Amino acid sequence: MTNSIVLLVFFSIPLISLISQPNIVEASSPYHGNTWYVSVGAQSPDGSAQVFAFYPSIIVIDVNDTVVWTLTTMEPHTVTFLSGHPPLNPLNESNLLPIGGNIYNGTGIHSSGLMVMGQQYNLTFTKPGVYPYYCELHPGMTGIVVVQPAGTPYPYTQQQYNLNSSMQEANDVANLISSEGLYSSPAIQGANNTYTYYVTVGPEMPLQTNVKINPVNNSGVKGQATISFISPFTMMVQVNVSGLAPNSTHQMHIHLGTCQYNGPIQYYLNSLVANSKGYASSTTVIHNVMFLPNVGWYINIHQGANLTGSGANPIACGNVVFSNGAFMTFYPSTLTIHVGDRVVWTQVDYADVHTVTFVPPGMQIPEFGSPMSVIEVGNNSQYNGSGYYNSGVLLPFQTYTLTFTKPGIYTYVCLIHDSMGMIGQIVVLPKLNSTTITKTVVQPGTTVTQQYTTTVVQQSTVLQPGTNTTVLVNQTGTTSYIAIALGIIALIIAIIAIVMRR
């Protein structure tokens, strides 16, 4: 399981040689059916907020119909049908090329290959079934195509799908943007009056969703579930329902599919045991879970304590729906520190990978995929504003640390997402110095000695990289600020006195 998780985490690595290929539109299908359209991804106007989803996430068509996927974001994606095969490893370049042609009968691997903005991929479906698909690059980015027998009435028109999708896209982007501020971390003071600061790399939406549990077959059983990640790769499922038979026991699972389009068991949940009033709660902790999917999971509550006979019948069900998304940004994007302070970057994005890369003036930014772009240079070392420093590819919850030893303004990038504005800046001010001052106060009949500590920063210059502009930095400690304040107050009093004399 661990190996597969590591491979899934790497699903965000685009190969530059493939990105530069021209748009590929598959040849038209010889089958004559209707054509349907699905958008791949959503983003904020500047591209810094990326939602990893298909719109619509579930589409119902008939045999011989064709679905056309169009990538509408700056972030690359794939449309990949596995047909029961294990996930593809995107580190293998061949897996990011088109696979399987454009006619799908529910068997074999079919994939668009790596798609870039504006590119399309189409697939014609020739056999009824429920077919999940996913993006190789972004775990949790899932969709479902339901294929009905030819001639079956459609539940929605393309116009209805478009309307619902546009509202869902806007809602997903808004929810993602509103979550950005959840990732601030306070600085921690260390030895010699230095601090450790923390920067979040690629913050994403919190991995949590609520699931409404609805009755099946007029059972009267209803409630709510909450699915959340309580630590990396550890998922907790809490279920609360009412309407059960008093003192009864019921098996419960997370299945693949939807309440309407059923699939096999994915995870076993602890059973529900009702009290004398028919209420029941259950909490299950599941390890080695990489992500929440957009669609394709549902919670199923069964009639009995085991799955034999009528005990397997569902009495309540809820679809798991989640919007995967992340920011192509560092948070905070600008950080002000002092000489001797450390900065720790932590990659928190489950569904993507990033780099932290300082490129010295005059050096060309390496293309991602080149040897220079993937090697780690300088982790846990000192940085004086010169040389090439690079985290390499940061997987979720990996860190990169630098201690800054020279005043300056230093810009860094994510080599994968710099075109989306994933650029940060560290402003390094001169070192803070603590001085202990002893003051003796003589009062009648006694002598009192007072000690206090103040922090003083000497005036110095900060030369901005790549320019001849000198910025004067002159900060003083608490004592200086008080003196200035008292001087200002005295000046105001003097001015008032002069005015009153007149």
MIBARO-990207 format. One line per field, with one value per residue (C-alpha): residue in one letter; y, z negated, x. Coordinates in steps of 0.02 Angstrom, whole numbers. Last residue first. Layout:
<vopas>
r: (A | ...)
c2: (Y | ...)
c3: (Z | ...)
c1: (X | ...)
</vopas>
This chain:
<vopas>
r: (R | R | M | V | I | A | I | I | A | I | I | L | A | I | I | G | L | A | I | A | I | Y | S | T | T | G | T | Q | N | V | L | V | T | T | N | T | G | P | Q | L | V | T | S | Q | Q | V | V | T | T | T | Y | Q | Q | T | V | T | T | G | P | Q | V | V | T | K | T | I | T | T | S | N | L | K | P | L | V | V | I | Q | G | I | M | G | M | S | D | H | I | L | C | V | Y | T | Y | I | G | P | K | T | F | T | L | T | Y | T | Q | F | P | L | L | V | G | S | N | Y | Y | G | S | G | N | Y | Q | S | N | N | G | V | E | I | V | S | M | P | S | G | F | E | P | I | Q | M | G | P | P | V | F | T | V | T | H | V | D | A | Y | D | V | Q | T | W | V | V | R | D | G | V | H | I | T | L | T | S | P | Y | F | T | M | F | A | G | N | S | F | V | V | N | G | C | A | I | P | N | A | G | S | G | T | L | N | A | G | Q | H | I | N | I | Y | W | G | V | N | P | L | F | M | V | N | H | I | V | T | T | S | S | A | Y | G | K | S | N | A | V | L | S | N | L | Y | Y | Q | I | P | G | N | Y | Q | C | T | G | L | H | I | H | M | Q | H | T | S | N | P | A | L | G | S | V | N | V | Q | V | M | M | T | F | P | S | I | F | S | I | T | A | Q | G | K | V | G | S | N | N | V | P | N | I | K | V | N | T | Q | L | P | M | E | P | G | V | T | V | Y | Y | T | Y | T | N | N | A | G | Q | I | A | P | S | S | Y | L | G | E | S | S | I | L | N | A | V | D | N | A | E | Q | M | S | S | N | L | N | Y | Q | Q | Q | T | Y | P | Y | P | T | G | A | P | Q | V | V | V | I | G | T | M | G | P | H | L | E | C | Y | Y | P | Y | V | G | P | K | T | F | T | L | N | Y | Q | Q | G | M | V | M | L | G | S | S | H | I | G | T | G | N | Y | I | N | G | G | I | P | L | L | N | S | E | N | L | P | N | L | P | P | H | G | S | L | F | T | V | T | H | P | E | M | T | T | L | T | W | V | V | T | D | N | V | D | I | V | I | I | S | P | Y | F | A | F | V | Q | A | S | G | D | P | S | Q | A | G | V | S | V | Y | W | T | N | G | H | Y | P | S | S | A | E | V | I | N | P | Q | S | I | L | S | I | L | P | I | S | F | F | V | L | L | V | I | S | N | T | M)
c2: (4214 | 4136 | 3994 | 3952 | 3943 | 3828 | 3712 | 3699 | 3659 | 3524 | 3446 | 3446 | 3364 | 3227 | 3196 | 3184 | 3063 | 2952 | 2955 | 2908 | 2768 | 2700 | 2706 | 2607 | 2474 | 2433 | 2524 | 2492 | 2579 | 2493 | 2598 | 2527 | 2538 | 2523 | 2461 | 2318 | 2131 | 2081 | 2223 | 2290 | 2303 | 2434 | 2453 | 2549 | 2448 | 2345 | 2362 | 2247 | 2299 | 2205 | 2273 | 2285 | 2395 | 2431 | 2514 | 2614 | 2659 | 2793 | 2931 | 2858 | 2819 | 2732 | 2623 | 2566 | 2409 | 2383 | 2211 | 2217 | 2101 | 2110 | 2077 | 2035 | 2142 | 2119 | 1972 | 1989 | 1816 | 1814 | 1684 | 1636 | 1515 | 1636 | 1508 | 1507 | 1467 | 1304 | 1164 | 1257 | 1322 | 1489 | 1592 | 1777 | 1847 | 2022 | 2052 | 2044 | 1898 | 1737 | 1655 | 1480 | 1362 | 1217 | 1105 | 996 | 840 | 834 | 787 | 754 | 891 | 871 | 947 | 1068 | 1182 | 1307 | 1381 | 1501 | 1670 | 1752 | 1699 | 1536 | 1418 | 1232 | 1118 | 1075 | 1147 | 1065 | 927 | 869 | 877 | 1040 | 1023 | 856 | 931 | 884 | 1060 | 1184 | 1266 | 1454 | 1537 | 1598 | 1783 | 1818 | 1661 | 1537 | 1493 | 1343 | 1274 | 1134 | 1066 | 907 | 887 | 803 | 790 | 970 | 1006 | 1038 | 1115 | 1256 | 1291 | 1462 | 1493 | 1657 | 1708 | 1872 | 1936 | 1890 | 1962 | 1837 | 1865 | 1727 | 1678 | 1548 | 1490 | 1477 | 1363 | 1343 | 1176 | 1087 | 929 | 956 | 818 | 715 | 554 | 488 | 433 | 274 | 198 | 32 | -71 | -257 | -370 | -434 | -497 | -654 | -652 | -489 | -487 | -379 | -341 | -208 | -132 | 47 | 103 | 251 | 304 | 330 | 372 | 561 | 698 | 571 | 595 | 557 | 445 | 322 | 218 | 208 | 199 | 261 | 214 | 301 | 240 | 315 | 243 | 302 | 181 | 230 | 77 | 103 | 56 | -30 | 31 | -77 | -14 | 31 | -83 | 8 | -10 | -126 | -158 | -46 | 26 | 154 | 244 | 258 | 294 | 196 | 115 | 66 | 134 | 9 | -22 | -177 | -153 | -203 | -183 | -123 | -27 | -38 | 105 | 275 | 382 | 401 | 465 | 415 | 469 | 417 | 456 | 453 | 433 | 469 | 621 | 655 | 676 | 667 | 694 | 605 | 664 | 563 | 619 | 548 | 447 | 281 | 293 | 129 | 197 | 86 | 178 | 318 | 460 | 489 | 662 | 660 | 797 | 825 | 846 | 853 | 1038 | 1129 | 1146 | 1242 | 1227 | 1254 | 1321 | 1432 | 1420 | 1536 | 1486 | 1629 | 1695 | 1785 | 1688 | 1521 | 1489 | 1581 | 1495 | 1588 | 1564 | 1456 | 1518 | 1383 | 1420 | 1580 | 1488 | 1410 | 1552 | 1532 | 1347 | 1377 | 1511 | 1398 | 1255 | 1366 | 1440 | 1266 | 1198 | 1339 | 1314 | 1126 | 1138 | 1251 | 1146 | 983 | 1060 | 1120 | 948 | 874 | 772 | 602 | 533 | 417 | 243 | 223 | 129 | 40 | 154 | 208 | 292 | 391 | 428 | 556 | 566 | 691 | 613 | 587 | 717 | 671 | 512 | 597 | 479 | 369 | 271 | 172 | 114 | -2 | -21 | -60 | 41 | 202 | 329 | 425 | 601 | 703 | 891 | 1015 | 1195 | 1197 | 1047 | 862 | 722 | 558 | 544 | 372 | 205 | 51 | -112 | -162 | -65 | -61 | 98 | 169 | 316 | 233 | 133 | 246 | 428 | 470 | 504 | 319 | 308 | 430 | 312 | 429 | 438 | 265 | 199 | 145 | -42 | -116 | -130 | -46 | 88 | 236 | 390 | 572 | 664 | 833 | 986 | 1142 | 1299 | 1260 | 1225 | 1048 | 987 | 812 | 749 | 607 | 503 | 406 | 231 | 160 | 293 | 433 | 479 | 601 | 606 | 734 | 865 | 951 | 853 | 900 | 960 | 1141 | 1257 | 1423 | 1520 | 1523 | 1712 | 1701 | 1563 | 1386 | 1239 | 1064 | 960 | 1013 | 876 | 877 | 754 | 695 | 595 | 433 | 365 | 249 | 276 | 388 | 548 | 544 | 594 | 776 | 806 | 980 | 1005 | 934 | 1055 | 977 | 810 | 873 | 967 | 811 | 846 | 779 | 785 | 599 | 587 | 569 | 422 | 333 | 358 | 292 | 137 | 102 | 120 | 0)
c3: (-1045 | -1207 | -1176 | -1009 | -1086 | -1226 | -1100 | -999 | -1156 | -1206 | -1032 | -1040 | -1211 | -1146 | -996 | -1108 | -1225 | -1077 | -1011 | -1182 | -1199 | -1027 | -1071 | -1233 | -1146 | -1017 | -864 | -678 | -544 | -374 | -230 | -58 | 72 | 254 | 373 | 432 | 465 | 284 | 171 | 65 | -116 | -210 | -393 | -544 | -702 | -769 | -955 | -1072 | -1252 | -1414 | -1586 | -1752 | -1899 | -2054 | -2199 | -2331 | -2494 | -2628 | -2508 | -2334 | -2223 | -2060 | -1981 | -1802 | -1726 | -1539 | -1458 | -1269 | -1143 | -961 | -815 | -656 | -501 | -397 | -279 | -162 | -95 | 63 | 143 | 319 | 370 | 498 | 613 | 727 | 572 | 552 | 579 | 535 | 376 | 353 | 244 | 221 | 96 | 24 | -74 | -241 | -256 | -357 | -319 | -390 | -265 | -287 | -167 | -226 | -172 | -222 | -48 | 74 | 110 | 277 | 262 | 117 | 218 | 178 | 315 | 261 | 177 | 52 | -107 | -139 | -279 | -275 | -325 | -142 | -28 | 141 | 177 | 357 | 462 | 558 | 597 | 684 | 802 | 773 | 725 | 836 | 740 | 705 | 801 | 691 | 696 | 520 | 411 | 421 | 256 | 275 | 162 | 262 | 279 | 286 | 303 | 231 | 47 | 38 | -132 | -80 | -229 | -208 | -362 | -375 | -499 | -577 | -593 | -499 | -525 | -454 | -338 | -240 | -74 | 4 | -165 | -115 | 41 | 195 | 324 | 209 | 197 | 242 | 215 | 201 | 104 | 124 | 27 | 72 | -72 | -102 | -217 | -230 | -112 | -99 | -153 | -306 | -191 | -159 | -231 | -248 | -437 | -578 | -470 | -365 | -288 | -299 | -142 | -137 | 41 | 136 | 321 | 320 | 289 | 205 | 31 | 25 | -22 | -146 | -234 | -399 | -435 | -598 | -624 | -734 | -754 | -823 | -846 | -888 | -883 | -1050 | -1147 | -1082 | -907 | -871 | -708 | -647 | -629 | -450 | -316 | -170 | 21 | 35 | 214 | 325 | 336 | 460 | 370 | 200 | 292 | 345 | 233 | 63 | -111 | -234 | -371 | -458 | -568 | -746 | -828 | -1005 | -947 | -758 | -675 | -649 | -695 | -628 | -677 | -578 | -609 | -483 | -524 | -393 | -422 | -275 | -362 | -524 | -574 | -395 | -396 | -348 | -436 | -427 | -443 | -486 | -417 | -441 | -400 | -304 | -157 | -34 | -71 | -199 | -174 | -255 | -216 | -203 | -273 | -203 | -267 | -187 | -217 | -50 | 11 | -37 | 94 | -16 | -191 | -260 | -439 | -534 | -660 | -768 | -833 | -998 | -1032 | -1047 | -979 | -966 | -869 | -730 | -722 | -585 | -455 | -359 | -380 | -278 | -113 | -149 | -75 | 93 | 101 | 56 | 191 | 322 | 277 | 279 | 448 | 519 | 445 | 521 | 691 | 679 | 637 | 787 | 906 | 851 | 877 | 1051 | 1093 | 1051 | 896 | 848 | 1025 | 1094 | 1141 | 1330 | 1323 | 1158 | 1020 | 995 | 830 | 841 | 673 | 618 | 505 | 451 | 283 | 324 | 448 | 591 | 658 | 667 | 637 | 714 | 652 | 776 | 734 | 872 | 1040 | 1185 | 1337 | 1260 | 1375 | 1304 | 1338 | 1282 | 1296 | 1270 | 1222 | 1075 | 1075 | 1076 | 1028 | 1098 | 1145 | 1069 | 1104 | 1009 | 1054 | 1042 | 1028 | 1213 | 1254 | 1427 | 1431 | 1439 | 1297 | 1225 | 1258 | 1186 | 1001 | 962 | 1087 | 983 | 834 | 685 | 710 | 631 | 684 | 554 | 547 | 680 | 645 | 805 | 785 | 871 | 876 | 915 | 884 | 809 | 835 | 726 | 830 | 833 | 957 | 1014 | 1128 | 1113 | 1255 | 1217 | 1361 | 1367 | 1441 | 1287 | 1191 | 1076 | 891 | 829 | 655 | 608 | 719 | 722 | 680 | 526 | 463 | 417 | 444 | 357 | 428 | 604 | 607 | 640 | 510 | 575 | 631 | 691 | 842 | 923 | 986 | 1150 | 1226 | 1405 | 1460 | 1553 | 1719 | 1704 | 1829 | 1700 | 1749 | 1739 | 1573 | 1541 | 1492 | 1455 | 1500 | 1392 | 1276 | 1120 | 1169 | 1171 | 1011 | 917 | 787 | 611 | 518 | 501 | 382 | 233 | 317 | 335 | 150 | 106 | 214 | 124 | -46 | 0)
c1: (-29 | 29 | -95 | -15 | 158 | 96 | 10 | 171 | 271 | 145 | 155 | 345 | 345 | 228 | 340 | 493 | 405 | 359 | 537 | 606 | 479 | 525 | 710 | 685 | 579 | 709 | 769 | 749 | 852 | 853 | 914 | 872 | 1009 | 959 | 1092 | 983 | 994 | 972 | 911 | 1053 | 1002 | 1102 | 1136 | 1075 | 1098 | 954 | 924 | 830 | 806 | 834 | 797 | 889 | 843 | 952 | 863 | 957 | 872 | 855 | 801 | 797 | 945 | 901 | 1036 | 1010 | 1084 | 1055 | 1051 | 1074 | 989 | 1045 | 925 | 1018 | 996 | 838 | 805 | 656 | 608 | 504 | 391 | 336 | 200 | 127 | 48 | 202 | 304 | 208 | 333 | 493 | 415 | 499 | 617 | 652 | 778 | 780 | 938 | 1026 | 1148 | 1148 | 981 | 954 | 871 | 749 | 652 | 508 | 413 | 231 | 168 | 311 | 437 | 528 | 702 | 724 | 837 | 975 | 1083 | 1219 | 1221 | 1104 | 1194 | 1099 | 1149 | 1110 | 967 | 934 | 1068 | 1037 | 910 | 910 | 751 | 773 | 957 | 930 | 799 | 617 | 565 | 655 | 796 | 781 | 922 | 1065 | 1110 | 1049 | 1051 | 904 | 821 | 705 | 568 | 487 | 311 | 207 | 19 | -135 | -93 | -30 | 48 | 229 | 317 | 444 | 550 | 634 | 774 | 828 | 1011 | 989 | 813 | 642 | 509 | 403 | 317 | 210 | 140 | 90 | 179 | 70 | -8 | -156 | -244 | -405 | -505 | -693 | -780 | -938 | -971 | -1143 | -1254 | -1354 | -1483 | -1576 | -1469 | -1509 | -1366 | -1458 | -1596 | -1495 | -1320 | -1226 | -1207 | -1274 | -1425 | -1510 | -1357 | -1292 | -1199 | -1081 | -1040 | -878 | -854 | -852 | -724 | -611 | -540 | -355 | -210 | -284 | -151 | -246 | -433 | -510 | -692 | -821 | -1000 | -1158 | -1332 | -1508 | -1655 | -1731 | -1672 | -1497 | -1439 | -1273 | -1194 | -1052 | -873 | -832 | -759 | -677 | -692 | -843 | -901 | -1010 | -1184 | -1247 | -1388 | -1302 | -1141 | -989 | -858 | -922 | -887 | -958 | -1087 | -1151 | -1304 | -1346 | -1519 | -1558 | -1712 | -1744 | -1653 | -1735 | -1585 | -1409 | -1237 | -1081 | -901 | -767 | -585 | -448 | -261 | -144 | -69 | -163 | -346 | -410 | -597 | -758 | -915 | -1075 | -1255 | -1424 | -1569 | -1659 | -1845 | -1836 | -1936 | -1840 | -1676 | -1665 | -1541 | -1370 | -1301 | -1112 | -1001 | -828 | -651 | -479 | -447 | -432 | -256 | -99 | 39 | 192 | 159 | 296 | 357 | 473 | 606 | 668 | 834 | 865 | 1024 | 934 | 760 | 594 | 454 | 362 | 174 | 95 | -31 | -124 | -308 | -298 | -312 | -483 | -587 | -500 | -545 | -726 | -741 | -661 | -778 | -933 | -891 | -859 | -1021 | -1123 | -1042 | -1067 | -1253 | -1283 | -1178 | -1258 | -1430 | -1380 | -1311 | -1480 | -1513 | -1589 | -1566 | -1699 | -1634 | -1616 | -1451 | -1424 | -1359 | -1177 | -1133 | -971 | -892 | -763 | -610 | -478 | -435 | -252 | -189 | -71 | -151 | -320 | -466 | -598 | -748 | -854 | -1030 | -1091 | -1176 | -1058 | -1000 | -934 | -850 | -702 | -644 | -494 | -473 | -331 | -367 | -245 | -129 | -170 | -51 | -112 | -294 | -306 | -387 | -333 | -419 | -601 | -764 | -803 | -708 | -671 | -548 | -378 | -300 | -165 | -118 | 55 | 83 | 102 | 245 | 347 | 352 | 357 | 168 | 149 | -21 | -147 | -186 | -302 | -488 | -547 | -411 | -496 | -384 | -423 | -259 | -217 | -107 | -130 | -161 | -346 | -487 | -446 | -586 | -662 | -772 | -892 | -961 | -1125 | -1128 | -1217 | -1313 | -1255 | -1256 | -1124 | -1050 | -915 | -996 | -875 | -718 | -617 | -448 | -480 | -330 | -305 | -157 | -229 | -251 | -439 | -462 | -461 | -567 | -522 | -573 | -736 | -854 | -949 | -1074 | -1094 | -1245 | -1234 | -1173 | -1024 | -883 | -798 | -706 | -517 | -441 | -400 | -220 | -158 | 24 | 167 | 256 | 182 | 259 | 438 | 406 | 358 | 223 | 247 | 80 | 55 | 203 | 87 | 3 | 170 | 207 | 35 | 61 | 223 | 141 | 0)
</vopas>
